[in-house]
Amino acid sequence: MNHIIRQWIARAQQGEEAAVLLILQQFRPLICKYARRHRYCYDSLDEAVSVAQLAILECVHAFDLSCDDEAHKAFRRAVDRVFKRESWRFKAYMESVETALHV
């Protein structure tokens, strides 16, 4: 992850809205990739894009800027994990597991 994006992430973690918009713009290809990949889990592509943006923002706020090794891979894994957690397919699976445990 390059130095400019790290600066944007640091500014976004401090609450600067312009940095958040720059990050979302920079990660637009990644957002579209995840939205297309998991589109079947949502009612529409717009909902999938919205969840992907939410995943990016959650990961930006949880991102540790002190780790230098493999930071971009860790960031992508975190986005993927958040995106899958938000899908209705995963939520339906967890509800069925909870129902099975209660019975």
HUWO-V54034 format. One record per helix or strand of 3 or more residues. SS is the DSSP state (H for helix, E for strand). FROM is the first residue (numbers start at 1). TO is the last residue. If there is no record, write none. Layout:
ss=SS from=FROM to=TO
ss=SS from=FROM to=TO
//
This chain:
ss=H from=3 to=13
ss=H from=17 to=26
ss=H from=28 to=37
ss=H from=39 to=41
ss=H from=45 to=62
ss=H from=71 to=86
ss=H from=88 to=102
//
